[in-house]
């Protein structure tokens, strides 16, 4: 399926304050997240590389022990199996792309 209208995808809440619409291609998973201020994603790791692109808002992102603020236009790359955590400082939106395909989401 070469074209997807993400507005037509169901919204799922992976963790409190993280509402997403997810889809996948043959080799990658994509999630567009709306996040609430003060929500967080606990430290974890998985066998997928992730690339985070912050669209709106501000996140505090920790990757392999290094913490930085990420605002609109910021990109954070999470290597395979790297420990990482995210804390939302404001409401906002982000796009997360994973490779290979994540099997633990609504499309997994």
N, C-alpha and C positions, 0 to 999 in steps of 0.2 A: 504494500500500500504506500505509494509515493507521497500522498498528501493527507494530512491530519488536521482537523480543526480542534485544537486543544480545548476550546470552550465547550465542546460536546462530550469530552471525557468525564467520567465520574470523579468526584473529589473524594480523596481518602485522607484520614488523619493518622499518620504514622506514629506520632507522639503528640501529647497535648501542645497545642499552639503551632503545629506544623501541618498545614493542609496542602495537599498536592494533587496534581494531575500528572499521571505517568504514562509513558508509551515507550516503545522500543523499536529498534531496527534489527537487522540480523545480528549485528555485533556490539551494539551499544544500548544502554538504557538511559532514558531522559526523565527528569521530574522537574516540573515547574512548581515551586513552593511559595505559598503565602505564609509568612511567619509572624507571630505575635511577640511584642516586646517581652523580655524576661523568660521566654521559653528556651529550652536547651535540648541539645542532643548529647547524651552521655558519651564519655570516651569509649571508643570501640575500634575495631579493625575488621577488615574483610578482604577477600582475595580479588578485589576490583580496584582499579585506578579510578579516582573521581576527580572531576574538574568542576569547581564551583564558580559561578559567575553571579555576582551580586547586582541585581537590577535596581532595587530601591532599598533604603534602610541601611542599618549598620549591624554587622556581626562581629563577634570576637571569635576568631578561629584559632584553634591549636592543632598543629600538625607536627608529629614527632617531637613534642615538647617545646616547639616554638610557637608563640602566641602573637598574633597581629590583629589589628582592626581592619575590617574589610567593608568598604562603603560602595556606593554605586560605581560600577565600572571595574571594580576589583575582581581579580581572578585568584583562586587558591587551587593548587594542584596537590592532591593527596595520592602518594604512591601506593602501589600494591601492598597490602598488609600493614600500612602505617597506622599507628594509633592516632586518632583524631577526635576532636570534640568541637561543638559549636554552641555559642550562646548569643541569643538575639538581644541587642541593646535597644532596638526600636522595632516597630512594626516594619515589614518590608516584604520583598520578593527576591527569589534567587532561582537560577536554573542550575541543575546538577546533572552532569553527564558521566556515566560509568561505563567502563570497558574492562573485561567483557561484560556481557549482559548480566544484570543482577537477577537472581532467581528468587529473591525474598520480598518482592513488592507485589502489587496487585496484578501484575502481568506475569509473575513467576510461576 
